[in-house]
Amino acid sequence: MHRIDVVYSLITNEAKTKVLMVKNKDNERWTLPGGPKLISKREYSKVK
């Protein structure tokens, strides 16, 4: 099993009545902004 670090953000307007969502190109689904954290090969070898 490989470790994958993932980060998501919950961004609202000041009144907290709206949430920022992004539409994914690959599957047309709406999600929170974020995704896998890209790391260098050097960093990856430390995590194994």
C-alpha positions as a Python dict, from the first residue, in 0.01 Angstrom:
ca = {
    (1, 'M'): (0, 0, 0),
    (2, 'H'): (129, 348, -90),
    (3, 'R'): (69, 655, 122),
    (4, 'I'): (-102, 945, -56),
    (5, 'D'): (-129, 1277, 127),
    (6, 'V'): (-447, 1464, 34),
    (7, 'V'): (-552, 1817, 122),
    (8, 'Y'): (-898, 1973, 83),
    (9, 'S'): (-1026, 2321, 171),
    (10, 'L'): (-1366, 2442, 285),
    (11, 'I'): (-1396, 2799, 157),
    (12, 'T'): (-1710, 3001, 231),
    (13, 'N'): (-1824, 3357, 183),
    (14, 'E'): (-1830, 3584, 490),
    (15, 'A'): (-2196, 3506, 563),
    (16, 'K'): (-2122, 3133, 537),
    (17, 'T'): (-2414, 3088, 300),
    (18, 'K'): (-2207, 2974, 0),
    (19, 'V'): (-1930, 2716, -45),
    (20, 'L'): (-1666, 2718, -319),
    (21, 'M'): (-1683, 2399, -528),
    (22, 'V'): (-1483, 2290, -835),
    (23, 'K'): (-1605, 2078, -1125),
    (24, 'N'): (-1363, 1795, -1208),
    (25, 'K'): (-1277, 1761, -1576),
    (26, 'D'): (-1234, 1383, -1569),
    (27, 'N'): (-1571, 1283, -1420),
    (28, 'E'): (-1781, 1603, -1428),
    (29, 'R'): (-1843, 1582, -1049),
    (30, 'W'): (-1840, 1879, -812),
    (31, 'T'): (-1599, 1858, -515),
    (32, 'L'): (-1420, 2076, -264),
    (33, 'P'): (-1097, 2234, -393),
    (34, 'G'): (-793, 2021, -323),
    (35, 'G'): (-642, 1687, -406),
    (36, 'P'): (-323, 1487, -374),
    (37, 'K'): (-13, 1668, -257),
    (38, 'L'): (265, 1638, -513),
    (39, 'I'): (600, 1547, -360),
    (40, 'S'): (946, 1504, -505),
    (41, 'K'): (1115, 1164, -545),
    (42, 'R'): (1347, 1256, -258),
    (43, 'E'): (1054, 1330, -25),
    (44, 'Y'): (875, 1013, -143),
    (45, 'S'): (1171, 792, -55),
    (46, 'K'): (1161, 927, 304),
    (47, 'V'): (791, 835, 342),
    (48, 'K'): (819, 471, 228),
}
